[in-house]
Amino acid sequence: MKIKNKLYLLTIILLILIVLFIGIGLNTNNWKYVLSRRIPKVLAILFTGSAIAFSSTIFQTITNNRILTPNILGLDSLYNFIQTFIVFIFGSNAIARIDGKLNFLLSVGFMSLFAIVLFKLLFKKEGNNLIFMLLIGMVFGTFFQSLSSFMQVLIDPNEFLNLQNKMFASFNNINTNVLWLASIGMFISFIFIFKHLKSLDIISLGRENAINLGIDHDKVVKFMLIIISILVSISTALVGPIMFLGVLVVNINREFLDTYKHKYLIVGAMLKSSIFLIGGQLIAERIMSFSTPINVVINFIGGLYFISLILKEDKI
């Protein structure tokens, strides 16, 4: 099957799932309320899935590693720290009182600023080791997670329950007022990245080969890391952290499409990510009756797939 036909197939599957997700249980008595709840949820799923797939595909290309995702930079831990800090200082009611747009902008702003400062400090000199930057990201992620755990032990248990709603990914309580902010940030990021798709095709050959072929490797990598941090910040601030979705979707997509061209890889990953999320949410709502959050299912399946990837690489 040709690559374009595979993408058409994924698009059809996604459209069918969207129709099922929106249409099940819809009737003349409840259609206004149901549509007002489900359409924003579908948009949030599409935005989140696209951002995670987009950023994970590019991140694996520039690191030349199939088991890494942008989560290793510690942005998820920073998000949890921000939400924990707000509850620790101002109480759980502060999150409810703070305007949703302000909370979204603060979260995205702090996460993006942290990533940009980290990249600027580590890339002052040309030829810095990318692996060293990833290790620093892991250290900061552990640091923020430790601070969050320390404050969570000290806060009131009832407030901690309210905090947990922010710490785990959920598509059930989405602030629809921030969807347009997320769409603007993602649209601008996509435009910048699509101009460098051919450069990514060459960078996938490795740093030395990319430099020999005339690509300013360090400059492109710096730029891509900034865009990745913005996309991860948007998706995390929109619905919460989803750890293993990127690993799961991007690797399955590479095997399914079997191509090096990022114009196909990125589109395919975005479609697959949206299919996983909408299909998972449909199962969580209709079959499991909201008893199991979607992030638990995704992290469980993604974790098993991650272990299989490590074992496969070890055998090779």
LINDA-V584507 format. One record per pair of residues at least 24 apart in sequence whose C-alpha atoms are under 7 Angstrom apart, sorted by sequence separation. I is the first residue (numbers start at 0). GAP is how many residues later the second one is. D is the distance in whole Angstrom. If there is no record, write none. Layout:
i=I gap=GAP d=D
i=I gap=GAP d=D
This chain:
i=248 gap=24 d=6
i=78 gap=28 d=6
i=77 gap=33 d=7
i=74 gap=36 d=6
i=188 gap=38 d=6
i=185 gap=45 d=7
i=181 gap=52 d=6
i=241 gap=53 d=6
i=244 gap=53 d=6
i=243 gap=54 d=7
i=247 gap=54 d=5
i=243 gap=55 d=5
i=246 gap=55 d=7
i=242 gap=56 d=6
i=244 gap=57 d=6
i=247 gap=57 d=7
i=243 gap=58 d=5
i=200 gap=59 d=6
i=243 gap=59 d=6
i=246 gap=59 d=7
i=200 gap=60 d=6
i=72 gap=61 d=6
i=200 gap=61 d=6
i=71 gap=62 d=7
i=199 gap=62 d=7
i=73 gap=63 d=5
i=77 gap=63 d=7
i=80 gap=63 d=6
i=87 gap=63 d=6
i=72 gap=64 d=4
i=73 gap=64 d=6
i=76 gap=64 d=5
i=80 gap=64 d=7
i=83 gap=64 d=6
i=71 gap=65 d=6
i=72 gap=65 d=6
i=173 gap=65 d=7
i=196 gap=65 d=6
i=71 gap=66 d=6
i=73 gap=66 d=6
i=77 gap=66 d=6
i=80 gap=66 d=7
i=196 gap=66 d=6
i=73 gap=67 d=4
i=76 gap=67 d=6
i=80 gap=67 d=5
i=83 gap=67 d=7
i=87 gap=67 d=6
i=91 gap=67 d=5
i=72 gap=68 d=7
i=76 gap=68 d=5
i=79 gap=68 d=7
i=83 gap=68 d=7
i=170 gap=68 d=6
i=169 gap=69 d=6
i=91 gap=70 d=6
i=168 gap=70 d=5
i=169 gap=70 d=7
i=91 gap=71 d=7
i=168 gap=71 d=4
i=167 gap=72 d=6
i=168 gap=72 d=5
i=166 gap=73 d=6
i=167 gap=73 d=6
i=168 gap=73 d=6
i=165 gap=74 d=6
i=99 gap=75 d=7
i=100 gap=76 d=7
i=100 gap=77 d=6
i=83 gap=79 d=7
i=79 gap=87 d=6
i=126 gap=91 d=7
i=125 gap=92 d=7
i=115 gap=110 d=6
i=114 gap=114 d=6
i=111 gap=117 d=6
i=111 gap=118 d=5
i=111 gap=121 d=6
i=110 gap=122 d=6
i=107 gap=125 d=5
i=107 gap=126 d=6
i=168 gap=126 d=6
i=107 gap=129 d=6
i=40 gap=130 d=6
i=106 gap=130 d=6
i=40 gap=133 d=7
i=103 gap=133 d=6
i=43 gap=135 d=7
i=39 gap=136 d=6
i=63 gap=140 d=7
i=61 gap=141 d=7
i=61 gap=142 d=7
i=60 gap=143 d=5
i=61 gap=159 d=6
i=75 gap=160 d=7
i=75 gap=165 d=6
i=70 gap=172 d=7
i=54 gap=173 d=5
i=54 gap=176 d=6
i=54 gap=177 d=7
i=68 gap=177 d=6
i=68 gap=178 d=6
i=50 gap=180 d=5
i=51 gap=180 d=6
i=66 gap=180 d=6
i=50 gap=181 d=7
i=51 gap=183 d=7
i=50 gap=184 d=6
i=65 gap=185 d=7
i=47 gap=187 d=5
i=55 gap=190 d=5
i=52 gap=193 d=6
i=56 gap=193 d=6
i=51 gap=194 d=6
i=55 gap=194 d=7
i=52 gap=196 d=7
i=52 gap=197 d=7
i=56 gap=209 d=7
i=53 gap=212 d=6
i=52 gap=216 d=5
i=53 gap=216 d=7
i=52 gap=217 d=5
i=49 gap=220 d=5
i=52 gap=220 d=6
i=48 gap=221 d=6
i=49 gap=223 d=7
i=48 gap=224 d=5
i=49 gap=224 d=7
i=48 gap=225 d=5
i=45 gap=228 d=5
i=48 gap=228 d=7
i=44 gap=229 d=7
i=44 gap=232 d=6
i=44 gap=233 d=7
i=66 gap=239 d=7
i=2 gap=254 d=6
i=13 gap=257 d=7
i=10 gap=260 d=7
i=6 gap=261 d=6
i=9 gap=261 d=6
i=13 gap=261 d=5
i=16 gap=261 d=7
i=20 gap=261 d=6
i=9 gap=262 d=7
i=16 gap=262 d=7
